[in-house]
Amino acid sequence: MPTAPDVLPAYANTREEAGTLIVELSGNWRITAQRPDWLEIVGERSPKAVRLQIGTMANWDSSLLLFWDSVRCWCTEKGVTLDVRALPEQARRLLEQLSCTKVSVAAGDQAPGL
């Protein structure tokens, strides 16, 4: 009996084509559930580009945006092109807003013990 989409865990299928790491995200992405880790996915690979796309997505919340953001940060750090054109327009807007809201904290602004 097939598993219902809403009970499938979050997962990422990858494949490489002409120097591009294609990452297809599927399943049920919930902040309270286990989900893929970008650094484990990319491992030792050195792609020229990363393309994110959506597979069979049941549900998602901010955990998916946090994953996307970790991919974006890694790509920026490594000088790798990130292609998000295959993501839904609403998701692309949210990702852009997330990247615009980064806050840096000065060393003296943190309370002791944090």
All heavy atoms as an XYZ file, in Angstrom:
884
protein
N       0.844     -1.183      0.000
C       0.000      0.000      0.000
C       0.885      1.240      0.000
O       1.774      1.371      0.842
C      -0.899     -0.032      1.235
C      -1.825      1.127      1.366
S      -2.926      0.814      2.773
C      -3.757      2.349      2.798
N       0.680      2.197     -0.923
C       1.513      3.405     -0.976
C       1.307      4.284      0.255
O       0.248      4.288      0.861
C       1.045      4.134     -2.237
C       0.047      3.253     -2.902
C      -0.293      2.138     -1.984
N       2.358      5.012      0.586
C       2.298      5.934      1.716
C       1.660      7.241      1.276
O       1.970      7.760      0.211
C       3.723      6.217      2.237
O       4.345      4.972      2.529
C       3.691      7.058      3.481
N       0.764      7.772      2.103
C       0.111      9.047      1.794
C       1.153     10.155      1.805
O       2.058     10.148      2.640
C      -0.975      9.340      2.814
N       1.057     11.137      0.870
C       2.056     12.206      0.785
C       2.240     12.983      2.077
O       3.333     13.422      2.375
C       1.520     13.116     -0.324
C       0.566     12.292     -1.086
C       0.037     11.250     -0.152
N       1.165     13.143      2.867
C       1.290     13.958      4.072
C       2.047     13.255      5.195
O       2.356     13.860      6.205
C      -0.072     14.445      4.552
C      -1.025     13.319      4.886
O      -0.865     12.213      4.336
O      -1.940     13.542      5.702
N       2.357     11.954      5.047
C       3.139     11.268      6.074
C       4.559     10.958      5.609
O       5.355     10.430      6.360
C       2.452      9.965      6.557
C       1.150     10.284      7.259
C       2.262      8.990      5.437
N       4.882     11.287      4.364
C       6.245     11.095      3.882
C       7.158     12.116      4.555
O       6.831     13.294      4.625
C       6.321     11.292      2.371
C       5.680     10.222      1.506
C       5.735     10.629      0.050
C       6.370      8.892      1.712
N       8.303     11.676      5.035
C       9.226     12.644      5.639
C       9.821     13.556      4.567
O       9.798     13.243      3.379
C      10.308     11.754      6.256
C      10.249     10.494      5.460
C       8.815     10.322      5.035
N      10.363     14.662      5.013
C      11.055     15.579      4.102
C      12.280     14.874      3.546
O      12.997     14.196      4.275
C      11.466     16.830      4.858
N      12.495     15.010      2.255
C      13.689     14.430      1.667
C      14.126     15.218      0.450
O      13.365     16.012     -0.106
C      13.517     12.939      1.344
C      12.454     12.609      0.335
C      12.763     12.410     -1.009
C      11.124     12.475      0.719
C      11.790     12.091     -1.932
C      10.138     12.155     -0.204
C      10.472     11.960     -1.521
O       9.505     11.652     -2.439
N      15.371     14.988      0.061
C      15.954     15.683     -1.082
C      16.627     14.653     -1.975
O      17.508     13.924     -1.531
C      16.968     16.714     -0.606
N      16.183     14.590     -3.218
C      16.832     13.746     -4.232
C      17.790     14.628     -5.009
O      17.444     15.764     -5.349
C      15.799     13.149     -5.186
C      14.957     12.088     -4.516
O      15.441     11.344     -3.678
N      13.701     12.023     -4.879
N      18.966     14.107     -5.286
C      19.947     14.901     -6.030
C      20.420     14.147     -7.257
O      20.433     12.913     -7.289
C      21.171     15.251     -5.168
O      21.818     14.047     -4.774
C      20.780     16.060     -3.951
N      20.805     14.925     -8.243
C      21.466     14.384     -9.423
C      22.325     15.500    -10.000
O      22.095     16.677     -9.727
C      20.470     13.850    -10.445
C      19.606     14.883    -11.113
C      18.610     14.231    -12.089
N      17.897     15.201    -12.858
C      16.837     15.867    -12.460
N      16.350     15.669    -11.244
N      16.235     16.736    -13.248
N      23.322     15.128    -10.758
C      24.203     16.123    -11.371
C      24.060     16.075    -12.885
O      24.007     14.995    -13.471
C      25.645     15.872    -10.961
C      25.859     16.124     -9.471
C      27.314     16.047     -9.060
O      28.140     16.760     -9.677
O      27.610     15.283     -8.133
N      23.967     17.250    -13.470
C      23.893     17.392    -14.920
C      24.773     18.562    -15.338
O      24.514     19.690    -14.933
C      22.452     17.666    -15.384
C      21.500     16.511    -15.219
C      20.086     16.844    -15.679
O      19.873     17.930    -16.288
O      19.187     16.033    -15.405
N      25.788     18.275    -16.123
C      26.659     19.313    -16.687
C      27.151     20.314    -15.640
O      27.087     21.517    -15.833
C      25.946     20.040    -17.822
N      27.625     19.808    -14.516
C      28.180     20.678    -13.483
C      27.162     21.307    -12.551
O      27.514     22.047    -11.640
N      25.874     21.008    -12.768
C      24.815     21.549    -11.912
C      24.297     20.458    -10.992
O      23.953     19.365    -11.448
C      23.648     22.099    -12.760
O      24.129     23.182    -13.555
C      22.510     22.603    -11.882
N      24.241     20.755     -9.698
C      23.647     19.850     -8.727
C      22.166     20.200     -8.644
O      21.804     21.295     -8.220
C      24.318     20.002     -7.361
C      23.765     19.116     -6.238
C      23.948     17.634     -6.574
C      24.439     19.458     -4.923
N      21.332     19.274     -9.077
C      19.885     19.494     -9.054
C      19.347     18.837     -7.794
O      19.570     17.646     -7.553
C      19.220     18.903    -10.309
C      19.802     19.593    -11.548
C      17.706     19.072    -10.240
C      19.464     18.923    -12.843
N      18.651     19.638     -6.981
C      18.133     19.170     -5.704
C      16.609     19.269     -5.763
O      16.047     20.360     -5.816
C      18.678     20.018     -4.534
C      18.180     19.479     -3.205
C      20.199     20.068     -4.569
N      15.950     18.102     -5.769
C      14.490     18.055     -5.798
C      13.988     17.752     -4.394
O      14.308     16.712     -3.816
C      14.004     16.986     -6.771
C      12.502     16.976     -6.897
C      12.023     15.978     -7.917
O      12.451     16.083     -9.090
O      11.243     15.091     -7.546
N      13.209     18.674     -3.864
C      12.713     18.576     -2.493
C      11.285     18.047     -2.500
O      10.443     18.537     -3.249
C      12.780     19.943     -1.830
C      14.168     20.583     -1.875
C      14.102     22.036     -1.476
C      15.130     19.814     -1.001
N      11.038     17.064     -1.658
C       9.723     16.434     -1.606
C       9.378     16.087     -0.167
O      10.198     16.200      0.735
C       9.713     15.152     -2.443
O      10.027     15.423     -3.781
N       8.146     15.650      0.024
C       7.710     15.163      1.331
C       7.024     16.212      2.167
O       6.519     17.217      1.675
N       7.032     15.962      3.451
C       6.335     16.780      4.437
C       7.377     17.531      5.270
O       8.011     16.945      6.143
C       5.483     15.853      5.315
C       4.542     16.602      6.206
O       4.119     17.705      5.904
N       4.186     15.986      7.317
N       7.566     18.803      4.980
C       8.577     19.619      5.662
C       7.928     20.322      6.847
O       7.119     21.228      6.673
C       9.177     20.630      4.701
C      10.069     19.998      3.690
C       9.695     19.221      2.641
C      11.487     20.071      3.653
N      10.792     18.803      1.947
C      11.910     19.312      2.541
C      12.438     20.706      4.437
C      13.252     19.180      2.210
C      13.774     20.576      4.099
C      14.171     19.819      2.999
N       8.310     19.919      8.047
C       7.804     20.509      9.285
C       8.977     20.818     10.207
O       9.891     20.014     10.351
C       6.828     19.568      9.991
C       5.539     19.352      9.241
C       4.728     20.616      9.259
N       3.500     20.467      8.534
C       2.866     21.466      7.968
N       3.354     22.686      8.035
N       1.748     21.276      7.332
N       8.917     21.958     10.847
C       9.997     22.402     11.731
C      10.202     21.424     12.887
O      11.308     21.298     13.407
C       9.741     23.856     12.231
C      11.020     24.489     12.751
C       8.643     23.894     13.273
C      11.948     24.963     11.692
N       9.164     20.688     13.266
C       9.248     19.751     14.387
C       9.680     18.348     13.957
O       9.829     17.470     14.799
C       7.885     19.651     15.093
O       6.895     19.281     14.124
C       7.515     20.970     15.748
N       9.884     18.142     12.661
C      10.244     16.809     12.157
C      11.679     16.803     11.622
O      12.244     17.852     11.325
C       9.266     16.406     11.056
N      12.218     15.616     11.485
C      13.549     15.478     10.912
C      13.495     15.873      9.434
O      12.530     15.599      8.739
C      14.023     14.042     11.045
C      15.465     13.863     10.673
C      15.968     12.468     11.004
O      15.229     11.620     11.471
N      17.241     12.245     10.763
N      14.566     16.534      8.990
C      14.610     16.976      7.595
C      16.056     16.948      7.120
O      16.985     16.903      7.919
C      13.995     18.353      7.447
C      14.626     19.408      8.290
C      13.743     20.648      8.425
N      14.345     21.615      9.285
C      14.269     21.609     10.612
N      13.612     20.675     11.219
N      14.861     22.541     11.323
N      16.262     16.991      5.815
C      17.618     16.928      5.274
C      18.487     18.107      5.712
O      17.985     19.205      5.966
C      17.391     16.978      3.756
C      15.996     16.537      3.556
C      15.246     17.002      4.769
N      19.772     17.845      5.778
C      20.754     18.865      6.115
C      21.556     19.181      4.850
O      22.109     18.268      4.226
C      21.682     18.340      7.219
C      22.759     19.330      7.564
O      22.502     20.246      8.357
O      23.886     19.187      7.022
N      21.625     20.460      4.481
C      22.286     20.834      3.234
C      23.745     20.391      3.177
O      24.209     19.866      2.174
C      22.166     22.339      2.986
C      23.025     22.759      1.839
C      24.112     23.572      1.881
C      22.908     22.345      0.478
N      24.672     23.687      0.630
C      23.940     22.937     -0.254
C      22.024     21.505     -0.209
C      24.126     22.750     -1.618
C      22.202     21.313     -1.567
C      23.241     21.934     -2.260
N      24.488     20.584      4.255
C      25.912     20.234      4.234
C      26.124     18.738      4.044
O      27.085     18.320      3.403
C      26.605     20.742      5.502
C      26.673     22.263      5.629
C      27.350     22.654      6.932
C      27.360     22.895      4.434
N      25.215     17.909      4.565
C      25.307     16.476      4.329
C      24.972     16.146      2.879
O      25.571     15.255      2.281
C      24.371     15.723      5.266
C      24.827     15.730      6.707
C      23.866     15.011      7.631
O      22.967     14.291      7.145
O      24.004     15.170      8.849
N      24.021     16.863      2.315
C      23.616     16.622      0.929
C      24.742     16.974     -0.032
O      25.088     16.196     -0.914
C      22.349     17.424      0.579
C      21.157     16.847      1.339
C      22.085     17.427     -0.921
C      19.911     17.700      1.267
N      25.316     18.153      0.128
C      26.342     18.600     -0.816
C      27.652     17.853     -0.591
O      28.385     17.587     -1.540
C      26.517     20.131     -0.780
C      27.232     20.595      0.469
C      27.211     20.623     -2.027
N      27.942     17.506      0.658
C      29.144     16.747      0.965
C      30.397     17.387      0.396
O      30.622     18.584      0.552
N      31.192     16.600     -0.302
C      32.453     17.071     -0.882
C      32.295     17.537     -2.326
O      33.277     17.842     -2.987
C      33.497     15.958     -0.804
C      33.854     15.544      0.617
C      34.503     16.671      1.402
O      35.354     17.390      0.845
O      34.145     16.829      2.582
N      31.076     17.579     -2.813
C      30.859     17.982     -4.210
C      31.220     19.448     -4.402
O      31.126     20.245     -3.480
C      29.405     17.776     -4.606
C      28.981     16.332     -4.592
C      27.570     16.235     -5.076
N      26.765     15.587     -4.075
C      25.616     14.985     -4.314
N      25.108     14.979     -5.516
N      24.950     14.413     -3.350
N      31.597     19.775     -5.603
C      31.931     21.156     -5.964
C      31.193     21.536     -7.252
O      31.820     21.727     -8.296
C      33.439     21.301     -6.166
O      34.134     20.993     -4.993
N      29.883     21.679     -7.165
C      29.139     22.013     -8.381
C      29.406     23.440     -8.828
O      29.783     24.299     -8.025
C      27.682     21.834     -7.952
C      27.694     22.120     -6.487
C      29.016     21.598     -5.993
N      29.203     23.687    -10.111
C      29.293     25.048    -10.638
C      28.006     25.803    -10.348
O      27.998     27.024    -10.274
C      29.545     25.017    -12.141
C      30.878     24.425    -12.519
C      31.031     24.355    -14.015
C      32.341     23.658    -14.371
N      32.442     23.349    -15.784
N      26.906     25.051    -10.200
C      25.599     25.649     -9.931
C      24.763     24.657     -9.132
O      25.005     23.450     -9.162
C      24.888     26.002    -11.238
N      23.779     25.198     -8.419
C      22.805     24.393     -7.684
C      21.431     24.842     -8.149
O      21.150     26.044     -8.204
C      22.935     24.587     -6.154
C      21.801     23.894     -5.416
C      24.292     24.091     -5.668
N      20.595     23.881     -8.512
C      19.215     24.195     -8.910
C      18.264     23.529     -7.926
O      18.306     22.324     -7.727
C      18.907     23.685    -10.312
C      17.495     24.047    -10.750
C      17.097     23.475    -12.105
N      18.194     23.499    -13.048
C      18.371     22.569    -13.991
N      17.549     21.559    -14.116
N      19.394     22.665    -14.824
N      17.418     24.338     -7.290
C      16.401     23.824     -6.383
C      15.093     23.679     -7.141
O      14.700     24.569     -7.890
C      16.197     24.771     -5.206
C      17.373     24.963     -4.255
C      17.015     25.971     -3.179
C      17.795     23.640     -3.635
N      14.424     22.560     -6.916
C      13.104     22.386     -7.502
C      12.242     21.570     -6.544
O      12.753     20.892     -5.669
C      13.188     21.751     -8.879
C      13.964     20.469     -8.965
C      14.234     20.069    -10.408
O      14.661     20.871    -11.229
N      13.979     18.810    -10.712
N      10.950     21.664     -6.745
C       9.978     21.009     -5.876
C       9.475     19.740     -6.551
O       9.094     19.764     -7.715
C       8.790     21.946     -5.575
C       9.267     23.213     -4.872
C       7.724     21.242     -4.752
C       9.851     22.997     -3.512
N       9.466     18.657     -5.789
C       8.896     17.398     -6.259
C       7.479     17.282     -5.721
O       6.704     18.240     -5.769
N       7.170     16.135     -5.159
C       5.854     15.917     -4.557
C       5.890     16.459     -3.140
O       6.434     15.834     -2.238
C       5.518     14.413     -4.542
O       5.622     13.927     -5.864
C       4.121     14.185     -4.014
N       5.361     17.656     -2.965
C       5.405     18.339     -1.686
C       4.028     18.246     -1.033
O       3.038     18.672     -1.613
C       5.788     19.805     -1.905
C       6.027     20.593     -0.652
S       7.519     20.157      0.247
C       8.802     20.522     -0.920
N       3.983     17.648      0.145
C       2.718     17.518      0.861
C       2.419     18.800      1.639
O       1.450     19.493      1.366
C       2.770     16.317      1.801
N       3.271     19.100      2.577
C       3.119     20.286      3.426
C       4.496     20.868      3.674
O       5.490     20.152      3.683
C       2.507     19.898      4.786
C       1.117     19.355      4.654
O       0.220     20.040      4.204
N       0.929     18.095      5.028
N       4.532     22.160      3.923
C       5.792     22.769      4.290
C       5.543     23.977      5.168
O       4.477     24.592      5.138
C       6.635     23.119      3.070
C       6.061     24.120      2.113
C       5.191     23.873      1.096
C       6.319     25.517      2.084
N       4.897     25.033      0.431
C       5.574     26.059      1.009
C       7.113     26.377      2.849
C       5.595     27.412      0.696
C       7.136     27.725      2.529
C       6.388     28.226      1.465
N       6.538     24.291      5.962
C       6.489     25.471      6.811
C       7.857     26.146      6.748
O       8.604     25.950      5.791
C       6.065     25.102      8.249
C       7.019     24.138      8.936
O       8.153     23.919      8.432
O       6.660     23.611     10.000
N       8.208     26.880      7.767
C       9.455     27.634      7.752
C      10.694     26.745      7.657
O      11.761     27.210      7.265
C       9.549     28.535      8.985
O       9.454     27.752     10.161
N      10.573     25.467      7.972
C      11.733     24.574      7.869
C      12.250     24.507      6.430
O      13.453     24.422      6.211
C      11.389     23.169      8.363
O      10.407     22.572      7.535
N      11.357     24.568      5.466
C      11.779     24.542      4.068
C      12.506     25.832      3.706
O      13.527     25.811      3.025
C      10.573     24.321      3.156
C      10.860     24.089      1.688
C      11.777     22.888      1.474
C       9.568     23.899      0.919
N      12.011     26.952      4.202
C      12.687     28.226      3.956
C      14.069     28.244      4.598
O      15.025     28.755      4.013
C      11.856     29.397      4.492
C      10.570     29.686      3.743
C       9.767     30.755      4.466
C      10.846     30.094      2.319
N      14.183     27.683      5.784
C      15.488     27.624      6.443
C      16.458     26.751      5.661
O      17.642     27.081      5.540
C      15.337     27.111      7.882
C      14.594     28.053      8.826
C      14.314     27.370     10.162
C      15.350     29.352      9.018
N      15.963     25.650      5.098
C      16.804     24.809      4.251
C      17.253     25.604      3.030
O      18.432     25.618      2.680
C      16.047     23.545      3.831
C      16.842     22.669      2.906
C      17.760     21.763      3.418
C      16.685     22.769      1.531
C      18.513     20.964      2.563
C      17.430     21.974      0.675
C      18.344     21.070      1.190
N      16.309     26.242      2.350
C      16.647     27.043      1.169
C      17.681     28.098      1.503
O      18.601     28.357      0.741
C      15.411     27.717      0.596
C      14.443     26.788     -0.067
C      14.686     25.531     -0.540
C      13.088     27.054     -0.345
N      13.547     25.005     -1.088
C      12.545     25.907     -0.978
C      12.247     28.144     -0.112
C      11.229     25.827     -1.389
C      10.931     28.060     -0.520
C      10.432     26.915     -1.150
N      17.518     28.727      2.674
C      18.452     29.772      3.074
C      19.849     29.194      3.311
O      20.851     29.823      2.973
C      17.949     30.509      4.312
C      18.750     31.760      4.597
O      18.902     32.601      3.683
O      19.243     31.896      5.732
N      19.929     28.004      3.883
C      21.248     27.406      4.089
C      21.909     27.093      2.750
O      23.124     27.262      2.599
C      21.159     26.156      4.972
O      20.443     25.130      4.345
N      21.118     26.687      1.753
C      21.655     26.458      0.413
C      22.147     27.786     -0.168
O      23.258     27.873     -0.709
C      20.603     25.825     -0.520
C      21.132     25.711     -1.944
C      20.153     24.468      0.011
N      21.340     28.819     -0.036
C      21.700     30.142     -0.568
C      22.991     30.647      0.070
O      23.899     31.121     -0.629
C      20.566     31.149     -0.336
C      20.851     32.530     -0.928
C      19.842     33.556     -0.455
N      19.785     33.644      0.994
C      20.667     34.306      1.744
N      21.686     34.928      1.182
N      20.546     34.351      3.046
N      23.111     30.523      1.375
C      24.320     30.989      2.072
C      25.546     30.206      1.620
O      26.611     30.792      1.395
C      24.137     30.867      3.587
S      22.983     32.051      4.286
N      25.413     28.892      1.484
C      26.530     28.060      1.030
C      26.950     28.475     -0.374
O      28.145     28.617     -0.647
C      26.125     26.580      1.067
C      27.228     25.651      0.664
C      28.171     25.098      1.481
C      27.511     25.177     -0.661
N      29.016     24.296      0.743
C      28.634     24.331     -0.577
C      26.929     25.382     -1.903
C      29.178     23.687     -1.685
C      27.459     24.747     -3.011
C      28.573     23.916     -2.896
N      25.970     28.667     -1.251
C      26.275     29.069     -2.634
C      26.999     30.414     -2.667
O      27.964     30.596     -3.413
C      25.004     29.115     -3.478
S      24.354     27.478     -3.893
N      26.543     31.352     -1.854
C      27.178     32.665     -1.790
C      28.619     32.533     -1.307
O      29.539     33.101     -1.898
C      26.386     33.606     -0.859
O      25.063     33.761     -1.386
C      27.046     34.957     -0.735
N      28.813     31.756     -0.258
C      30.150     31.560      0.313
C      31.105     30.888     -0.672
O      32.282     31.238     -0.765
C      30.039     30.708      1.584
C      31.353     30.404      2.252
C      31.163     29.498      3.454
O      30.391     29.866      4.353
O      31.783     28.422      3.466
N      30.598     29.935     -1.448
C      31.440     29.172     -2.371
C      31.508     29.777     -3.771
O      32.239     29.282     -4.615
C      30.915     27.731     -2.497
C      30.856     26.978     -1.203
C      32.229     26.663     -0.672
C      32.134     25.804      0.581
N      33.409     25.554      1.204
N      30.741     30.839     -4.017
C      30.728     31.446     -5.343
C      30.017     30.593     -6.383
O      30.363     30.615     -7.557
N      29.017     29.840     -5.935
C      28.266     28.925     -6.790
C      26.929     29.583     -7.163
O      26.266     30.181     -6.317
C      28.020     27.582     -6.055
C      27.089     26.678     -6.834
C      29.345     26.890     -5.773
N      26.550     29.461     -8.417
C      25.277     30.010     -8.885
C      24.123     29.203     -8.302
O      24.147     27.972     -8.338
C      25.205     29.954    -10.424
O      26.291     30.707    -10.945
C      23.896     30.506    -10.945
N      23.119     29.896     -7.785
C      21.915     29.251     -7.263
C      20.757     29.571     -8.185
O      20.433     30.733     -8.407
C      21.612     29.721     -5.839
C      20.321     29.174     -5.218
C      20.340     27.653     -5.144
C      20.111     29.789     -3.837
N      20.133     28.542     -8.711
C      18.989     28.680     -9.614
C      17.732     28.271     -8.864
O      17.564     27.103     -8.507
C      19.200     27.791    -10.839
C      18.076     27.866    -11.850
O      17.058     28.550    -11.588
O      18.215     27.228    -12.908
N      16.858     29.244     -8.605
C      15.603     28.965     -7.903
C      14.389     29.187     -8.802
O      13.267     29.245     -8.320
C      15.481     29.815     -6.610
C      16.546     29.425     -5.588
C      15.528     31.295     -6.916
N      14.619     29.290    -10.104
C      13.515     29.552    -11.036
C      12.448     28.469    -11.012
O      11.292     28.745    -11.331
C      14.037     29.732    -12.455
C      14.873     30.998    -12.630
C      15.467     31.073    -13.997
N      16.422     29.972    -14.144
C      17.072     29.678    -15.246
N      16.869     30.388    -16.333
N      17.927     28.680    -15.295
N      12.808     27.251    -10.623
C      11.831     26.158    -10.594
C      10.973     26.176     -9.335
O       9.998     25.438     -9.245
C      12.542     24.813    -10.718
N      11.319     27.032     -8.375
C      10.503     27.144     -7.165
C       9.266     27.987     -7.464
O       9.305     28.874     -8.315
C      11.297     27.800     -6.036
C      12.541     27.075     -5.549
C      13.202     27.878     -4.437
C      12.219     25.666     -5.084
N       8.173     27.745     -6.739
C       6.985     28.573     -6.926
C       7.297     30.046     -6.642
O       8.142     30.363     -5.797
C       5.991     28.033     -5.891
C       6.492     26.658     -5.562
C       7.982     26.695     -5.748
N       6.618     30.934     -7.344
C       6.878     32.366     -7.199
C       6.764     32.827     -5.749
O       7.590     33.591     -5.263
C       5.916     33.173     -8.077
C       6.179     34.670     -8.011
C       5.211     35.466     -8.877
O       4.536     34.893     -9.739
O       5.152     36.687     -8.655
N       5.746     32.361     -5.047
C       5.566     32.747     -3.645
C       6.772     32.320     -2.808
O       7.249     33.067     -1.966
C       4.289     32.130     -3.077
C       4.061     32.464     -1.617
C       2.878     31.719     -1.033
O       2.390     30.752     -1.598
N       2.406     32.168      0.103
N       7.288     31.136     -3.060
C       8.453     30.654     -2.323
C       9.685     31.502     -2.632
O      10.463     31.818     -1.735
C       8.715     29.191     -2.661
N       9.850     31.884     -3.884
C      10.991     32.738     -4.257
C      10.905     34.088     -3.549
O      11.916     34.616     -3.087
C      11.045     32.924     -5.771
C      11.442     31.667     -6.520
C      11.792     31.941     -7.975
N      10.851     32.783     -8.674
C       9.851     32.337     -9.434
N       9.658     31.041     -9.596
N       9.045     33.176    -10.055
N       9.710     34.647     -3.463
C       9.536     35.928     -2.755
C       9.879     35.787     -1.277
O      10.538     36.650     -0.697
C       8.112     36.440     -2.924
C       7.848     37.090     -4.261
C       6.547     37.864     -4.244
N       5.463     37.030     -3.746
C       4.404     36.655     -4.457
N       4.284     37.030     -5.687
N       3.462     35.906     -3.924
N       9.429     34.686     -0.654
C       9.741     34.469      0.761
C      11.242     34.306      0.975
O      11.799     34.839      1.930
C       9.001     33.234      1.287
C       7.498     33.393      1.466
C       6.859     32.042      1.765
C       7.182     34.385      2.567
N      11.891     33.590      0.079
C      13.341     33.415      0.179
C      14.058     34.746      0.039
O      15.004     35.041      0.773
C      13.825     32.425     -0.879
C      15.300     32.061     -0.850
C      15.688     31.457      0.487
C      15.628     31.098     -1.984
N      13.602     35.571     -0.874
C      14.207     36.889     -1.048
C      14.006     37.748      0.199
O      14.911     38.431      0.647
C      13.601     37.588     -2.262
C      14.287     38.897     -2.588
C      13.761     39.505     -3.877
O      13.692     38.780     -4.884
O      13.419     40.698     -3.849
N      12.815     37.686      0.788
C      12.558     38.443      2.013
C      13.442     37.949      3.148
O      13.957     38.734      3.930
C      11.089     38.338      2.413
C      10.164     39.094      1.509
C       8.702     38.840      1.822
O       8.369     38.085      2.732
N       7.822     39.460      1.064
N      13.628     36.645      3.226
C      14.480     36.077      4.258
C      15.908     36.588      4.116
O      16.542     36.962      5.084
C      14.456     34.550      4.187
C      15.265     33.796      5.229
C      14.737     34.070      6.626
C      15.229     32.304      4.940
N      16.398     36.660      2.889
C      17.766     37.128      2.688
C      17.910     38.610      2.976
O      18.989     39.080      3.288
C      18.247     36.809      1.267
O      17.544     37.558      0.324
N      16.818     39.350      2.908
C      16.857     40.789      3.180
C      16.740     41.107      4.661
O      16.939     42.241      5.063
C      15.726     41.499      2.434
S      15.944     41.486      0.655
N      16.400     40.122      5.485
C      16.167     40.392      6.897
C      17.276     39.888      7.797
O      17.103     39.776      8.987
C      14.834     39.763      7.366
O      14.903     38.354      7.140
C      13.660     40.365      6.662
N      18.435     39.570      7.238
C      19.551     39.108      8.057
C      19.969     40.222      9.013
O      20.082     41.371      8.637
C      20.744     38.712      7.186
C      20.471     37.514      6.321
C      20.375     36.290      7.172
C      20.127     35.083      6.294
N      19.919     33.892      7.021
N      20.191     39.848     10.247
C      20.570     40.804     11.279
C      21.909     40.376     11.853
O      22.106     39.210     12.183
C      19.510     40.836     12.406
C      19.925     41.784     13.508
C      18.154     41.205     11.845
N      22.823     41.318     11.954
C      24.087     40.994     12.594
C      24.097     41.613     13.983
O      23.547     42.685     14.205
C      25.260     41.515     11.758
O      25.163     42.904     11.628
N      24.712     40.917     14.907
C      24.767     41.369     16.294
C      26.201     41.712     16.614
O      27.103     40.890     16.429
C      24.253     40.259     17.239
C      24.366     40.702     18.687
C      22.829     39.869     16.898
N      26.402     42.920     17.103
C      27.741     43.334     17.520
C      28.148     42.527     18.748
O      27.306     42.153     19.561
C      27.757     44.822     17.824
N      29.431     42.259     18.908
C      29.927     41.411     19.991
C      29.461     41.899     21.367
O      29.137     41.108     22.229
C      31.438     41.345     19.950
N      29.411     43.188     21.595
C      29.014     43.729     22.893
C      27.510     43.761     23.112
O      27.051     44.064     24.208
N      26.721     43.410     22.103
C      25.261     43.479     22.214
C      24.643     42.209     22.777
O      23.460     42.173     23.018
C      24.627     43.763     20.858
C      24.881     45.187     20.399
O      25.329     46.000     21.227
O      24.639     45.484     19.211
N      25.423     41.160     22.979
C      24.871     39.925     23.490
C      24.925     39.912     25.000
O      25.895     40.327     25.616
C      25.660     38.728     22.973
C      25.028     38.101     21.771
C      25.753     36.830     21.392
O      26.951     36.700     21.599
N      25.027     35.906     20.820
N      23.862     39.378     25.589
C      23.837     39.231     27.039
C      24.789     38.108     27.422
O      24.966     37.145     26.670
C      22.422     38.905     27.502
N      25.413     38.182     28.590
C      26.324     37.114     29.041
C      25.603     35.769     29.070
O      24.449     35.681     29.448
C      26.739     37.537     30.441
C      26.430     38.996     30.520
C      25.302     39.250     29.567
N      26.300     34.728     28.652
C      25.725     33.389     28.705
C      24.891     33.011     27.506
O      24.370     31.917     27.433
N      24.717     33.909     26.532
C      23.913     33.565     25.350
C      24.795     33.191     24.202
O      25.806     33.617     23.945
C      23.019     34.731     24.936
C      21.898     35.058     25.899
C      21.081     36.240     25.366
C      20.987     33.880     26.105
